Amino acid sequence: MPNCKSAKKRQRQSLEDRSRNRAVKSALKTALRKARELAASGKADEVEKLVPALAKQLDQAAAKRIIHFNKASRLKSRLVHMITSNKSPAA
């Protein structure tokens, strides 16, 4: 337990930051899951509409350092790859 005033404030701030970060991560995971489910069901057009908003969410989370910027890039790349692979005609 913190004893000094500044340590108490720091703990308070870290708890607030943690809850905010968890909310953002949870929202990201939900959005990514929905996009994956749509892609798996063959609705690439609907996923394509979600991509700009999802990319923005990922970039904002990376800018706030909630997730690493490489992770955001990787997730965006995978999302686009899912769309392109579903759109291409099966041979």
Backbone as XML, in Angstrom:
<?xml version="1.0"?>
<chain id="A" units="angstrom">
  <residue number="1" name="MET">
    <atom name="N" x="0.846" y="-1.195" z="0.000"/>
    <atom name="CA" x="0.000" y="0.000" z="0.000"/>
    <atom name="C" x="0.884" y="1.249" z="0.000"/>
  </residue>
  <residue number="2" name="PRO">
    <atom name="N" x="0.479" y="2.224" z="-0.779"/>
    <atom name="CA" x="1.255" y="3.467" z="-0.814"/>
    <atom name="C" x="1.073" y="4.251" z="0.487"/>
  </residue>
  <residue number="3" name="ASN">
    <atom name="N" x="2.125" y="4.940" z="0.871"/>
    <atom name="CA" x="2.078" y="5.720" z="2.106"/>
    <atom name="C" x="2.039" y="7.219" z="1.846"/>
  </residue>
  <residue number="4" name="CYS">
    <atom name="N" x="2.873" y="7.686" z="0.936"/>
    <atom name="CA" x="2.932" y="9.125" z="0.696"/>
    <atom name="C" x="1.832" y="9.556" z="-0.265"/>
  </residue>
  <residue number="5" name="LYS">
    <atom name="N" x="1.567" y="10.851" z="-0.250"/>
    <atom name="CA" x="0.470" y="11.409" z="-1.037"/>
    <atom name="C" x="0.646" y="11.160" z="-2.533"/>
  </residue>
  <residue number="6" name="SER">
    <atom name="N" x="1.858" y="11.338" z="-3.033"/>
    <atom name="CA" x="2.090" y="11.168" z="-4.464"/>
    <atom name="C" x="1.937" y="9.715" z="-4.894"/>
  </residue>
  <residue number="7" name="ALA">
    <atom name="N" x="2.317" y="8.780" z="-4.026"/>
    <atom name="CA" x="2.173" y="7.366" z="-4.349"/>
    <atom name="C" x="0.693" y="6.965" z="-4.376"/>
  </residue>
  <residue number="8" name="LYS">
    <atom name="N" x="-0.088" y="7.551" z="-3.482"/>
    <atom name="CA" x="-1.533" y="7.279" z="-3.467"/>
    <atom name="C" x="-2.181" y="7.791" z="-4.750"/>
  </residue>
  <residue number="9" name="LYS">
    <atom name="N" x="-1.770" y="8.987" z="-5.164"/>
    <atom name="CA" x="-2.314" y="9.555" z="-6.400"/>
    <atom name="C" x="-1.908" y="8.695" z="-7.598"/>
  </residue>
  <residue number="10" name="ARG">
    <atom name="N" x="-0.666" y="8.269" z="-7.617"/>
    <atom name="CA" x="-0.170" y="7.446" z="-8.716"/>
    <atom name="C" x="-0.963" y="6.139" z="-8.811"/>
  </residue>
  <residue number="11" name="GLN">
    <atom name="N" x="-1.265" y="5.544" z="-7.655"/>
    <atom name="CA" x="-2.047" y="4.317" z="-7.654"/>
    <atom name="C" x="-3.463" y="4.569" z="-8.175"/>
  </residue>
  <residue number="12" name="ARG">
    <atom name="N" x="-4.053" y="5.675" z="-7.751"/>
    <atom name="CA" x="-5.384" y="6.056" z="-8.210"/>
    <atom name="C" x="-5.390" y="6.212" z="-9.731"/>
  </residue>
  <residue number="13" name="GLN">
    <atom name="N" x="-4.385" y="6.910" z="-10.240"/>
    <atom name="CA" x="-4.298" y="7.134" z="-11.679"/>
    <atom name="C" x="-4.097" y="5.824" z="-12.443"/>
  </residue>
  <residue number="14" name="SER">
    <atom name="N" x="-3.280" y="4.946" z="-11.891"/>
    <atom name="CA" x="-3.013" y="3.690" z="-12.594"/>
    <atom name="C" x="-4.268" y="2.824" z="-12.646"/>
  </residue>
  <residue number="15" name="LEU">
    <atom name="N" x="-5.095" y="2.861" z="-11.607"/>
    <atom name="CA" x="-6.344" y="2.108" z="-11.618"/>
    <atom name="C" x="-7.314" y="2.665" z="-12.660"/>
  </residue>
  <residue number="16" name="GLU">
    <atom name="N" x="-7.377" y="3.985" z="-12.770"/>
    <atom name="CA" x="-8.230" y="4.614" z="-13.779"/>
    <atom name="C" x="-7.740" y="4.288" z="-15.184"/>
  </residue>
  <residue number="17" name="ASP">
    <atom name="N" x="-6.427" y="4.376" z="-15.379"/>
    <atom name="CA" x="-5.842" y="4.062" z="-16.682"/>
    <atom name="C" x="-6.112" y="2.612" z="-17.060"/>
  </residue>
  <residue number="18" name="ARG">
    <atom name="N" x="-5.973" y="1.720" z="-16.078"/>
    <atom name="CA" x="-6.177" y="0.296" z="-16.333"/>
    <atom name="C" x="-7.606" y="0.020" z="-16.784"/>
  </residue>
  <residue number="19" name="SER">
    <atom name="N" x="-8.564" y="0.628" z="-16.109"/>
    <atom name="CA" x="-9.959" y="0.379" z="-16.486"/>
    <atom name="C" x="-10.265" y="0.957" z="-17.864"/>
  </residue>
  <residue number="20" name="ARG">
    <atom name="N" x="-9.700" y="2.108" z="-18.181"/>
    <atom name="CA" x="-9.908" y="2.711" z="-19.497"/>
    <atom name="C" x="-9.264" y="1.857" z="-20.588"/>
  </residue>
  <residue number="21" name="ASN">
    <atom name="N" x="-8.042" y="1.391" z="-20.324"/>
    <atom name="CA" x="-7.341" y="0.556" z="-21.303"/>
    <atom name="C" x="-8.064" y="-0.764" z="-21.533"/>
  </residue>
  <residue number="22" name="ARG">
    <atom name="N" x="-8.574" y="-1.348" z="-20.458"/>
    <atom name="CA" x="-9.293" y="-2.609" z="-20.587"/>
    <atom name="C" x="-10.556" y="-2.428" z="-21.423"/>
  </residue>
  <residue number="23" name="ALA">
    <atom name="N" x="-11.235" y="-1.295" z="-21.251"/>
    <atom name="CA" x="-12.445" y="-1.036" z="-22.034"/>
    <atom name="C" x="-12.116" y="-0.912" z="-23.521"/>
  </residue>
  <residue number="24" name="VAL">
    <atom name="N" x="-11.035" y="-0.210" z="-23.828"/>
    <atom name="CA" x="-10.635" y="-0.042" z="-25.229"/>
    <atom name="C" x="-10.235" y="-1.381" z="-25.827"/>
  </residue>
  <residue number="25" name="LYS">
    <atom name="N" x="-9.443" y="-2.175" z="-25.086"/>
    <atom name="CA" x="-9.023" y="-3.483" z="-25.588"/>
    <atom name="C" x="-10.218" y="-4.396" z="-25.809"/>
  </residue>
  <residue number="26" name="SER">
    <atom name="N" x="-11.164" y="-4.350" z="-24.892"/>
    <atom name="CA" x="-12.350" y="-5.185" z="-25.012"/>
    <atom name="C" x="-13.156" y="-4.806" z="-26.250"/>
  </residue>
  <residue number="27" name="ALA">
    <atom name="N" x="-13.324" y="-3.518" z="-26.479"/>
    <atom name="CA" x="-14.060" y="-3.050" z="-27.659"/>
    <atom name="C" x="-13.342" y="-3.477" z="-28.942"/>
  </residue>
  <residue number="28" name="LEU">
    <atom name="N" x="-12.013" y="-3.401" z="-28.945"/>
    <atom name="CA" x="-11.240" y="-3.827" z="-30.110"/>
    <atom name="C" x="-11.426" y="-5.318" z="-30.377"/>
  </residue>
  <residue number="29" name="LYS">
    <atom name="N" x="-11.329" y="-6.118" z="-29.325"/>
    <atom name="CA" x="-11.469" y="-7.558" z="-29.482"/>
    <atom name="C" x="-12.849" y="-7.921" z="-30.018"/>
  </residue>
  <residue number="30" name="THR">
    <atom name="N" x="-13.874" y="-7.241" z="-29.528"/>
    <atom name="CA" x="-15.234" y="-7.497" z="-29.982"/>
    <atom name="C" x="-15.385" y="-7.151" z="-31.464"/>
  </residue>
  <residue number="31" name="ALA">
    <atom name="N" x="-14.865" y="-5.994" z="-31.850"/>
    <atom name="CA" x="-14.968" y="-5.564" z="-33.247"/>
    <atom name="C" x="-14.205" y="-6.513" z="-34.171"/>
  </residue>
  <residue number="32" name="LEU">
    <atom name="N" x="-13.019" y="-6.941" z="-33.741"/>
    <atom name="CA" x="-12.236" y="-7.874" z="-34.553"/>
    <atom name="C" x="-12.935" y="-9.222" z="-34.671"/>
  </residue>
  <residue number="33" name="ARG">
    <atom name="N" x="-13.538" y="-9.680" z="-33.591"/>
    <atom name="CA" x="-14.253" y="-10.950" z="-33.611"/>
    <atom name="C" x="-15.432" y="-10.887" z="-34.579"/>
  </residue>
  <residue number="34" name="LYS">
    <atom name="N" x="-16.174" y="-9.774" z="-34.540"/>
    <atom name="CA" x="-17.307" y="-9.617" z="-35.455"/>
    <atom name="C" x="-16.835" y="-9.625" z="-36.906"/>
  </residue>
  <residue number="35" name="ALA">
    <atom name="N" x="-15.730" y="-8.944" z="-37.170"/>
    <atom name="CA" x="-15.195" y="-8.897" z="-38.533"/>
    <atom name="C" x="-14.765" y="-10.283" z="-38.983"/>
  </residue>
  <residue number="36" name="ARG">
    <atom name="N" x="-14.103" y="-11.044" z="-38.094"/>
    <atom name="CA" x="-13.672" y="-12.393" z="-38.445"/>
    <atom name="C" x="-14.868" y="-13.301" z="-38.728"/>
  </residue>
  <residue number="37" name="GLU">
    <atom name="N" x="-15.908" y="-13.174" z="-37.910"/>
    <atom name="CA" x="-17.098" y="-14.000" z="-38.106"/>
    <atom name="C" x="-17.779" y="-13.682" z="-39.430"/>
  </residue>
  <residue number="38" name="LEU">
    <atom name="N" x="-17.850" y="-12.389" z="-39.761"/>
    <atom name="CA" x="-18.443" y="-12.004" z="-41.037"/>
    <atom name="C" x="-17.609" y="-12.530" z="-42.203"/>
  </residue>
  <residue number="39" name="ALA">
    <atom name="N" x="-16.294" y="-12.438" z="-42.067"/>
    <atom name="CA" x="-15.413" y="-12.918" z="-43.130"/>
    <atom name="C" x="-15.542" y="-14.435" z="-43.290"/>
  </residue>
  <residue number="40" name="ALA">
    <atom name="N" x="-15.662" y="-15.133" z="-42.181"/>
    <atom name="CA" x="-15.782" y="-16.589" z="-42.236"/>
    <atom name="C" x="-17.106" y="-17.016" z="-42.869"/>
  </residue>
  <residue number="41" name="SER">
    <atom name="N" x="-18.146" y="-16.205" z="-42.682"/>
    <atom name="CA" x="-19.442" y="-16.546" z="-43.261"/>
    <atom name="C" x="-19.562" y="-16.095" z="-44.716"/>
  </residue>
  <residue number="42" name="GLY">
    <atom name="N" x="-18.491" y="-15.516" z="-45.247"/>
    <atom name="CA" x="-18.469" y="-15.157" z="-46.660"/>
    <atom name="C" x="-19.047" y="-13.793" z="-46.976"/>
  </residue>
  <residue number="43" name="LYS">
    <atom name="N" x="-19.225" y="-12.954" z="-45.975"/>
    <atom name="CA" x="-19.788" y="-11.616" z="-46.194"/>
    <atom name="C" x="-18.667" y="-10.585" z="-46.276"/>
  </residue>
  <residue number="44" name="ALA">
    <atom name="N" x="-17.849" y="-10.706" z="-47.291"/>
    <atom name="CA" x="-16.690" y="-9.840" z="-47.454"/>
    <atom name="C" x="-17.094" y="-8.389" z="-47.669"/>
  </residue>
  <residue number="45" name="ASP">
    <atom name="N" x="-18.239" y="-8.165" z="-48.310"/>
    <atom name="CA" x="-18.686" y="-6.788" z="-48.555"/>
    <atom name="C" x="-18.981" y="-6.064" z="-47.248"/>
  </residue>
  <residue number="46" name="GLU">
    <atom name="N" x="-19.594" y="-6.767" z="-46.298"/>
    <atom name="CA" x="-19.896" y="-6.157" z="-45.005"/>
    <atom name="C" x="-18.624" y="-5.892" z="-44.212"/>
  </residue>
  <residue number="47" name="VAL">
    <atom name="N" x="-17.673" y="-6.802" z="-44.314"/>
    <atom name="CA" x="-16.400" y="-6.621" z="-43.617"/>
    <atom name="C" x="-15.668" y="-5.417" z="-44.196"/>
  </residue>
  <residue number="48" name="GLU">
    <atom name="N" x="-15.764" y="-5.269" z="-45.516"/>
    <atom name="CA" x="-15.093" y="-4.157" z="-46.191"/>
    <atom name="C" x="-15.603" y="-2.810" z="-45.685"/>
  </residue>
  <residue number="49" name="LYS">
    <atom name="N" x="-16.885" y="-2.760" z="-45.326"/>
    <atom name="CA" x="-17.460" y="-1.525" z="-44.786"/>
    <atom name="C" x="-16.953" y="-1.254" z="-43.379"/>
  </residue>
  <residue number="50" name="LEU">
    <atom name="N" x="-16.621" y="-2.310" z="-42.638"/>
    <atom name="CA" x="-16.150" y="-2.164" z="-41.257"/>
    <atom name="C" x="-14.667" y="-1.792" z="-41.170"/>
  </residue>
  <residue number="51" name="VAL">
    <atom name="N" x="-13.913" y="-2.103" z="-42.208"/>
    <atom name="CA" x="-12.458" y="-1.946" z="-42.160"/>
    <atom name="C" x="-11.997" y="-0.530" z="-41.811"/>
  </residue>
  <residue number="52" name="PRO">
    <atom name="N" x="-12.516" y="0.524" z="-42.437"/>
    <atom name="CA" x="-12.011" y="1.860" z="-42.094"/>
    <atom name="C" x="-12.223" y="2.220" z="-40.624"/>
  </residue>
  <residue number="53" name="ALA">
    <atom name="N" x="-13.388" y="1.900" z="-40.083"/>
    <atom name="CA" x="-13.657" y="2.208" z="-38.675"/>
    <atom name="C" x="-12.776" y="1.376" z="-37.756"/>
  </residue>
  <residue number="54" name="LEU">
    <atom name="N" x="-12.590" y="0.117" z="-38.106"/>
    <atom name="CA" x="-11.764" y="-0.767" z="-37.287"/>
    <atom name="C" x="-10.294" y="-0.352" z="-37.351"/>
  </residue>
  <residue number="55" name="ALA">
    <atom name="N" x="-9.841" y="0.055" z="-38.522"/>
    <atom name="CA" x="-8.462" y="0.521" z="-38.664"/>
    <atom name="C" x="-8.238" y="1.782" z="-37.828"/>
  </residue>
  <residue number="56" name="LYS">
    <atom name="N" x="-9.234" y="2.651" z="-37.810"/>
    <atom name="CA" x="-9.123" y="3.866" z="-37.004"/>
    <atom name="C" x="-9.046" y="3.524" z="-35.520"/>
  </residue>
  <residue number="57" name="GLN">
    <atom name="N" x="-9.881" y="2.573" z="-35.084"/>
    <atom name="CA" x="-9.843" y="2.153" z="-33.679"/>
    <atom name="C" x="-8.474" y="1.589" z="-33.319"/>
  </residue>
  <residue number="58" name="LEU">
    <atom name="N" x="-7.926" y="0.764" z="-34.194"/>
    <atom name="CA" x="-6.613" y="0.178" z="-33.942"/>
    <atom name="C" x="-5.532" y="1.251" z="-33.879"/>
  </residue>
  <residue number="59" name="ASP">
    <atom name="N" x="-5.585" y="2.209" z="-34.801"/>
    <atom name="CA" x="-4.590" y="3.277" z="-34.819"/>
    <atom name="C" x="-4.679" y="4.153" z="-33.570"/>
  </residue>
  <residue number="60" name="GLN">
    <atom name="N" x="-5.896" y="4.419" z="-33.121"/>
    <atom name="CA" x="-6.064" y="5.233" z="-31.921"/>
    <atom name="C" x="-5.544" y="4.506" z="-30.687"/>
  </residue>
  <residue number="61" name="ALA">
    <atom name="N" x="-5.803" y="3.216" z="-30.605"/>
    <atom name="CA" x="-5.298" y="2.434" z="-29.473"/>
    <atom name="C" x="-3.774" y="2.396" z="-29.494"/>
  </residue>
  <residue number="62" name="ALA">
    <atom name="N" x="-3.200" y="2.295" z="-30.683"/>
    <atom name="CA" x="-1.746" y="2.287" z="-30.795"/>
    <atom name="C" x="-1.161" y="3.651" z="-30.441"/>
  </residue>
  <residue number="63" name="ALA">
    <atom name="N" x="-1.841" y="4.718" z="-30.842"/>
    <atom name="CA" x="-1.361" y="6.060" z="-30.536"/>
    <atom name="C" x="-1.369" y="6.319" z="-29.033"/>
  </residue>
  <residue number="64" name="LYS">
    <atom name="N" x="-2.344" y="5.735" z="-28.338"/>
    <atom name="CA" x="-2.428" y="5.885" z="-26.885"/>
    <atom name="C" x="-1.591" y="4.844" z="-26.155"/>
  </residue>
  <residue number="65" name="ARG">
    <atom name="N" x="-0.894" y="4.017" z="-26.925"/>
    <atom name="CA" x="-0.024" y="2.965" z="-26.408"/>
    <atom name="C" x="-0.771" y="1.915" z="-25.588"/>
  </residue>
  <residue number="66" name="ILE">
    <atom name="N" x="-2.026" y="1.699" z="-25.954"/>
    <atom name="CA" x="-2.797" y="0.639" z="-25.314"/>
    <atom name="C" x="-2.378" y="-0.692" z="-25.923"/>
  </residue>
  <residue number="67" name="ILE">
    <atom name="N" x="-2.131" y="-0.672" z="-27.241"/>
    <atom name="CA" x="-1.530" y="-1.811" z="-27.915"/>
    <atom name="C" x="-0.308" y="-1.290" z="-28.659"/>
  </residue>
  <residue number="68" name="HIS">
    <atom name="N" x="0.598" y="-2.185" z="-28.991"/>
    <atom name="CA" x="1.801" y="-1.790" z="-29.714"/>
    <atom name="C" x="1.442" y="-1.442" z="-31.160"/>
  </residue>
  <residue number="69" name="PHE">
    <atom name="N" x="2.139" y="-0.484" z="-31.729"/>
    <atom name="CA" x="1.795" y="-0.054" z="-33.083"/>
    <atom name="C" x="2.035" y="-1.163" z="-34.102"/>
  </residue>
  <residue number="70" name="ASN">
    <atom name="N" x="3.000" y="-2.042" z="-33.850"/>
    <atom name="CA" x="3.210" y="-3.172" z="-34.760"/>
    <atom name="C" x="2.038" y="-4.142" z="-34.701"/>
  </residue>
  <residue number="71" name="LYS">
    <atom name="N" x="1.460" y="-4.304" z="-33.521"/>
    <atom name="CA" x="0.299" y="-5.181" z="-33.388"/>
    <atom name="C" x="-0.879" y="-4.605" z="-34.161"/>
  </residue>
  <residue number="72" name="ALA">
    <atom name="N" x="-1.060" y="-3.290" z="-34.082"/>
    <atom name="CA" x="-2.135" y="-2.643" z="-34.831"/>
    <atom name="C" x="-1.935" y="-2.861" z="-36.329"/>
  </residue>
  <residue number="73" name="SER">
    <atom name="N" x="-0.719" y="-2.686" z="-36.801"/>
    <atom name="CA" x="-0.416" y="-2.892" z="-38.218"/>
    <atom name="C" x="-0.658" y="-4.335" z="-38.626"/>
  </residue>
  <residue number="74" name="ARG">
    <atom name="N" x="-0.246" y="-5.263" z="-37.780"/>
    <atom name="CA" x="-0.413" y="-6.681" z="-38.072"/>
    <atom name="C" x="-1.895" y="-7.052" z="-38.172"/>
  </residue>
  <residue number="75" name="LEU">
    <atom name="N" x="-2.701" y="-6.539" z="-37.241"/>
    <atom name="CA" x="-4.129" y="-6.840" z="-37.243"/>
    <atom name="C" x="-4.817" y="-6.245" z="-38.467"/>
  </residue>
  <residue number="76" name="LYS">
    <atom name="N" x="-4.433" y="-5.023" z="-38.837"/>
    <atom name="CA" x="-5.011" y="-4.406" z="-40.032"/>
    <atom name="C" x="-4.641" y="-5.199" z="-41.281"/>
  </residue>
  <residue number="77" name="SER">
    <atom name="N" x="-3.410" y="-5.641" z="-41.347"/>
    <atom name="CA" x="-2.950" y="-6.418" z="-42.491"/>
    <atom name="C" x="-3.718" y="-7.735" z="-42.593"/>
  </residue>
  <residue number="78" name="ARG">
    <atom name="N" x="-3.909" y="-8.404" z="-41.479"/>
    <atom name="CA" x="-4.643" y="-9.666" z="-41.475"/>
    <atom name="C" x="-6.090" y="-9.460" z="-41.898"/>
  </residue>
  <residue number="79" name="LEU">
    <atom name="N" x="-6.655" y="-8.355" z="-41.452"/>
    <atom name="CA" x="-8.039" y="-8.051" z="-41.796"/>
    <atom name="C" x="-8.197" y="-7.850" z="-43.299"/>
  </residue>
  <residue number="80" name="VAL">
    <atom name="N" x="-7.308" y="-7.081" z="-43.883"/>
    <atom name="CA" x="-7.349" y="-6.840" z="-45.326"/>
    <atom name="C" x="-7.093" y="-8.145" z="-46.079"/>
  </residue>
  <residue number="81" name="HIS">
    <atom name="N" x="-6.181" y="-8.952" z="-45.566"/>
    <atom name="CA" x="-5.886" y="-10.236" z="-46.209"/>
    <atom name="C" x="-7.106" y="-11.155" z="-46.180"/>
  </residue>
  <residue number="82" name="MET">
    <atom name="N" x="-7.852" y="-11.141" z="-45.079"/>
    <atom name="CA" x="-9.071" y="-11.945" z="-45.002"/>
    <atom name="C" x="-10.061" y="-11.545" z="-46.078"/>
  </residue>
  <residue number="83" name="ILE">
    <atom name="N" x="-10.194" y="-10.259" z="-46.291"/>
    <atom name="CA" x="-11.152" y="-9.754" z="-47.282"/>
    <atom name="C" x="-10.714" y="-10.166" z="-48.686"/>
  </residue>
  <residue number="84" name="THR">
    <atom name="N" x="-9.436" y="-9.946" z="-49.001"/>
    <atom name="CA" x="-8.960" y="-10.238" z="-50.348"/>
    <atom name="C" x="-8.990" y="-11.743" z="-50.634"/>
  </residue>
  <residue number="85" name="SER">
    <atom name="N" x="-8.692" y="-12.552" z="-49.620"/>
    <atom name="CA" x="-8.714" y="-13.994" z="-49.847"/>
    <atom name="C" x="-10.132" y="-14.508" z="-50.019"/>
  </residue>
  <residue number="86" name="ASN">
    <atom name="N" x="-11.111" y="-13.869" z="-49.346"/>
    <atom name="CA" x="-12.499" y="-14.282" z="-49.499"/>
    <atom name="C" x="-13.100" y="-13.805" z="-50.817"/>
  </residue>
  <residue number="87" name="LYS">
    <atom name="N" x="-12.609" y="-12.683" z="-51.326"/>
    <atom name="CA" x="-13.140" y="-12.132" z="-52.575"/>
    <atom name="C" x="-12.643" y="-12.874" z="-53.798"/>
  </residue>
  <residue number="88" name="SER">
    <atom name="N" x="-11.387" y="-13.370" z="-53.727"/>
    <atom name="CA" x="-10.825" y="-14.017" z="-54.894"/>
    <atom name="C" x="-11.606" y="-15.287" z="-55.223"/>
  </residue>
  <residue number="89" name="PRO">
    <atom name="N" x="-11.839" y="-15.527" z="-56.495"/>
    <atom name="CA" x="-12.626" y="-16.711" z="-56.885"/>
    <atom name="C" x="-11.870" y="-17.988" z="-56.574"/>
  </residue>
  <residue number="90" name="ALA">
    <atom name="N" x="-12.592" y="-18.960" z="-56.111"/>
    <atom name="CA" x="-11.965" y="-20.250" z="-55.784"/>
    <atom name="C" x="-11.659" y="-21.007" z="-57.067"/>
  </residue>
  <residue number="91" name="ALA">
    <atom name="N" x="-10.464" y="-21.517" z="-57.134"/>
    <atom name="CA" x="-10.051" y="-22.231" z="-58.354"/>
    <atom name="C" x="-10.284" y="-23.713" z="-58.223"/>
  </residue>
</chain>
